[in-house]
Amino acid sequence: MDNSLAGKTLFITGASRGIGLAIALRAARDGANVAIAAKSSVPNPRLPGTIHTAAAAVEEAGGRALALKVDIRDESQVQAAVTQAADHFGGIDIVVNNASAIWLAGVEGTPAKRFDLMQQVNTRGTFLVTQACLPHLKRATNPHVLMLAPPPSLDPKWYAPHTAYTIAKMGMSLCVLGMSAEFAPLGIAVNALWPRTVIATAAIGMIEGVRAEQCRRPEIVADAAHALLTRPASEYSGYFALDEEVLRDEGVVDFERYAVQPGTPLLPDLFLD
């Protein structure tokens, strides 16, 4: 199997920054086409990166980019963006459902609008984007769908502190369970990837007591995603992979290079024992 994404077209949600952007840049280094589907089209002083800065970075890294302003809560915007990407690049080979909303509060501290946002972006958005891309994936060679989602769990300890967020993320995981089985006859792989440690992105500001130096950089998730997305779709589907385990399978032994501050003890990510 070719371990390059050269010439492949990736549709990545939430790719204007963080893990989504890192996955886009890793694919771009192979010469991939990347549709950057995200809401940020104008600079925000609190959040770095827009679809336009991401597109420029992808092209600088050696890929072709298409910046798409899309709110994945809006079905018509999703369908229009997917059509535009497929028309522009001549198809879609890979979908990366990375976009997520996070709100780590208990029941009393979670307003209805936050509950709705997380369900609409995380679970429903993942479903809509995959659904819209499905006709194109059916025509692709080695088609993959990848969710940035944790291994499914019914352990109350992951629900008690933030029931609404956990339901929304586990909804993405359940999409993997259902879609991987449904799409198996089509030869479309559907897998999940989750970081072993907390990753230094804008979202860590939502997690109380986490400092960047206790985290790894998004590049570890990007390298693991690249490894998964180049595997044979017909042979590798329905898995809940952890970034570190994927890279160990690929022969990586030095993980310090991914640390924000090498030598500092790392924090395990949510939903992992």
C-alpha positions as CSV (number, residue, x, y, z in Angstrom):
1,M,0.0,0.0,0.0
2,D,1.3,3.5,-0.9
3,N,2.0,5.3,2.4
4,S,1.6,8.7,0.7
5,L,-1.4,10.9,0.4
6,A,-0.1,12.5,-2.8
7,G,-3.0,13.5,-5.0
8,K,-5.7,12.5,-2.4
9,T,-8.4,15.0,-1.5
10,L,-9.1,15.4,2.2
11,F,-12.2,17.2,3.5
12,I,-11.3,18.3,7.1
13,T,-13.7,20.0,9.4
14,G,-12.3,22.5,12.0
15,A,-9.1,22.7,10.0
16,S,-8.3,26.4,10.6
17,R,-6.2,25.6,13.7
18,G,-5.1,23.0,16.1
19,I,-5.3,19.3,15.3
20,G,-7.3,19.8,12.2
21,L,-4.7,22.2,10.7
22,A,-1.8,19.8,11.8
23,I,-3.5,16.9,9.9
24,A,-4.0,19.2,6.9
25,L,-0.3,20.2,6.9
26,R,0.9,16.6,7.2
27,A,-1.2,15.6,4.2
28,A,0.0,18.7,2.3
29,R,3.6,17.6,2.7
30,D,2.7,14.6,0.6
31,G,1.1,16.8,-2.1
32,A,-2.5,16.2,-1.1
33,N,-5.5,18.4,-1.8
34,V,-7.1,19.8,1.3
35,A,-10.6,21.3,1.7
36,I,-10.5,23.4,4.9
37,A,-14.0,23.5,6.2
38,A,-14.3,25.8,9.2
39,K,-16.2,28.8,10.5
40,S,-13.3,31.1,11.1
41,S,-13.0,33.4,8.0
42,V,-11.9,36.6,9.8
43,P,-9.2,36.9,12.4
44,N,-10.2,36.6,16.0
45,P,-7.8,38.0,18.6
46,R,-8.6,35.1,21.0
47,L,-8.3,32.3,18.6
48,P,-5.4,32.1,16.1
49,G,-6.0,31.1,12.5
50,T,-8.6,31.3,9.8
51,I,-9.6,29.2,6.8
52,H,-7.4,31.6,4.7
53,T,-4.3,31.4,6.9
54,A,-4.7,27.6,7.0
55,A,-5.1,27.4,3.2
56,A,-1.9,29.5,2.7
57,A,0.0,27.2,5.1
58,V,-1.2,24.1,3.2
59,E,0.0,25.5,-0.1
60,E,3.3,26.6,1.4
61,A,3.7,23.0,2.7
62,G,3.3,21.6,-0.8
63,G,-0.4,20.9,-1.0
64,R,-3.4,22.4,-2.8
65,A,-6.0,24.1,-0.6
66,L,-9.6,25.2,-0.8
67,A,-10.8,27.5,2.0
68,L,-14.5,26.8,2.7
69,K,-16.4,28.9,5.3
70,V,-18.9,26.4,6.6
71,D,-20.9,26.0,9.8
72,I,-21.4,22.2,10.0
73,R,-24.6,22.7,12.0
74,D,-26.2,24.0,8.8
75,E,-27.1,21.1,6.4
76,S,-27.3,23.3,3.3
77,Q,-23.8,24.8,4.0
78,V,-22.4,21.3,4.5
79,Q,-23.8,20.0,1.2
80,A,-22.7,23.1,-0.7
81,A,-19.1,22.9,0.8
82,V,-18.8,19.2,-0.1
83,T,-20.1,19.8,-3.6
84,Q,-17.7,22.7,-4.1
85,A,-14.7,20.6,-2.8
86,A,-15.6,17.7,-5.0
87,D,-16.0,19.9,-8.1
88,H,-12.8,21.8,-7.4
89,F,-10.6,18.7,-6.8
90,G,-12.4,16.1,-8.8
91,G,-13.7,14.0,-5.9
92,I,-13.2,13.4,-2.1
93,D,-11.1,10.5,-0.9
94,I,-10.9,11.2,2.9
95,V,-13.1,12.8,5.5
96,V,-11.7,14.0,8.8
97,N,-14.4,14.9,11.3
98,N,-12.3,17.0,13.6
99,A,-14.6,19.9,14.5
100,S,-15.8,19.8,18.0
101,A,-17.3,22.1,20.6
102,I,-16.3,21.7,24.3
103,W,-18.0,22.8,27.5
104,L,-16.7,21.0,30.6
105,A,-19.4,21.7,33.2
106,G,-21.9,19.7,35.2
107,V,-25.7,19.7,34.6
108,E,-26.4,23.0,36.5
109,G,-23.6,24.8,34.8
110,T,-24.5,23.8,31.2
111,P,-26.9,26.2,29.5
112,A,-29.2,24.7,26.9
113,K,-27.4,26.6,24.1
114,R,-24.1,25.0,25.1
115,F,-25.8,21.6,25.2
116,D,-27.3,22.2,21.7
117,L,-24.0,23.5,20.3
118,M,-22.1,20.4,21.3
119,Q,-24.7,18.0,20.0
120,Q,-25.1,19.9,16.8
121,V,-21.3,20.2,16.1
122,N,-19.9,17.0,17.5
123,T,-22.5,14.3,16.8
124,R,-24.9,15.8,14.3
125,G,-22.1,17.6,12.4
126,T,-20.0,14.5,12.1
127,F,-23.1,12.6,10.8
128,L,-24.1,15.3,8.3
129,V,-20.5,15.8,6.9
130,T,-20.0,12.0,6.5
131,Q,-23.4,11.7,4.9
132,A,-22.8,14.5,2.4
133,C,-19.4,13.1,1.4
134,L,-20.6,9.5,1.1
135,P,-21.4,9.6,-2.7
136,H,-17.9,10.8,-3.4
137,L,-16.2,8.3,-1.0
138,K,-18.0,5.5,-2.9
139,R,-16.1,6.4,-6.0
140,A,-12.7,6.9,-4.3
141,T,-9.9,4.4,-4.1
142,N,-8.9,3.6,-0.5
143,P,-11.6,5.9,1.0
144,H,-11.4,6.7,4.7
145,V,-13.5,8.5,7.3
146,L,-11.7,9.5,10.5
147,M,-13.4,10.9,13.7
148,L,-11.4,12.6,16.4
149,A,-13.3,10.7,19.0
150,P,-12.5,8.6,22.1
151,P,-13.0,4.9,22.6
152,P,-16.7,4.4,23.6
153,S,-17.3,4.1,27.3
154,L,-20.2,3.7,29.7
155,D,-18.2,4.4,32.8
156,P,-20.1,7.0,34.9
157,K,-16.8,8.7,35.9
158,W,-16.6,10.2,32.4
159,Y,-20.1,11.4,32.4
160,A,-20.5,12.8,36.0
161,P,-18.3,15.9,35.6
162,H,-19.6,16.9,32.2
163,T,-22.6,14.8,31.0
164,A,-23.4,17.0,28.0
165,Y,-19.9,17.1,26.6
166,T,-19.4,13.4,27.1
167,I,-22.6,12.5,25.4
168,A,-21.6,14.7,22.4
169,K,-18.1,13.1,22.1
170,M,-19.4,9.6,22.6
171,G,-22.0,10.4,19.9
172,M,-19.0,10.7,17.5
173,S,-17.7,7.4,18.7
174,L,-21.0,5.7,18.2
175,C,-21.0,7.1,14.6
176,V,-17.8,5.1,14.1
177,L,-19.4,1.9,15.4
178,G,-22.4,2.2,13.2
179,M,-20.8,3.6,10.0
180,S,-17.9,1.3,10.0
181,A,-20.3,-1.7,9.9
182,E,-22.7,0.0,7.5
183,F,-19.9,1.0,5.0
184,A,-17.9,-2.2,5.2
185,P,-19.5,-3.6,2.1
186,L,-18.6,-0.4,0.3
187,G,-14.9,-0.7,1.3
188,I,-15.0,2.6,3.1
189,A,-13.0,2.6,6.3
190,V,-14.4,4.5,9.4
191,N,-12.1,4.8,12.4
192,A,-11.6,7.0,15.4
193,L,-8.3,8.6,16.7
194,W,-7.8,10.0,20.1
195,P,-4.7,11.4,21.8
196,R,-3.1,9.5,24.7
197,T,-2.2,12.8,26.3
198,V,-3.8,16.3,26.3
199,I,-2.8,18.2,23.2
200,A,-1.8,21.9,23.3
201,T,-4.6,23.6,21.4
202,A,-6.9,26.5,22.0
203,A,-9.3,24.0,23.8
204,I,-7.0,23.4,26.7
205,G,-8.1,26.8,28.1
206,M,-11.4,25.0,28.8
207,I,-9.8,22.4,31.0
208,E,-9.1,23.6,34.5
209,G,-5.6,23.3,35.8
210,V,-4.0,22.2,32.5
211,R,-0.8,24.0,31.4
212,A,0.7,23.8,27.9
213,E,3.9,22.3,29.1
214,Q,2.0,19.2,30.4
215,C,0.8,18.6,26.8
216,R,2.0,17.3,23.5
217,R,1.9,19.2,20.2
218,P,-0.8,18.5,17.6
219,E,1.8,17.0,15.3
220,I,1.6,13.7,17.1
221,V,-2.1,13.3,16.2
222,A,-1.3,14.4,12.6
223,D,1.4,11.8,12.2
224,A,-0.9,9.1,13.6
225,A,-3.8,10.2,11.4
226,H,-1.5,10.1,8.4
227,A,-0.5,6.5,9.3
228,L,-4.2,5.5,9.6
229,L,-5.3,7.2,6.4
230,T,-2.7,5.4,4.3
231,R,-3.7,2.0,5.5
232,P,-5.9,-0.3,3.3
233,A,-9.5,0.8,3.9
234,S,-10.8,-2.7,3.3
235,E,-8.6,-4.1,6.0
236,Y,-8.6,-1.4,8.7
237,S,-12.0,-0.2,9.8
238,G,-14.0,0.1,13.0
239,Y,-11.0,0.8,15.2
240,F,-10.6,3.2,18.2
241,A,-7.0,4.1,17.9
242,L,-4.7,6.1,20.2
243,D,-2.1,8.3,18.6
244,E,0.8,6.9,20.6
245,E,-0.2,3.2,19.9
246,V,-0.6,3.9,16.1
247,L,2.9,5.5,16.0
248,R,4.5,2.6,18.0
249,D,3.0,0.3,15.4
250,E,4.8,2.4,12.8
251,G,8.1,2.0,14.6
252,V,8.3,5.4,16.4
253,V,10.2,5.2,19.6
254,D,11.0,8.9,20.4
255,F,7.9,10.6,21.7
256,E,9.8,13.4,23.5
257,R,9.9,15.3,20.2
258,Y,6.2,15.8,20.4
259,A,6.3,17.3,23.9
260,V,5.7,21.0,24.3
261,Q,8.3,20.9,27.0
262,P,10.4,17.6,26.9
263,G,10.9,16.0,30.2
264,T,7.7,17.4,31.8
265,P,5.2,14.8,33.0
266,L,2.3,14.6,30.6
267,L,-1.4,14.7,31.4
268,P,-3.6,11.8,30.1
269,D,-6.4,13.0,27.9
270,L,-10.1,12.8,28.9
271,F,-11.9,9.4,28.6
272,L,-8.7,7.4,29.0
273,D,-7.8,5.3,32.1
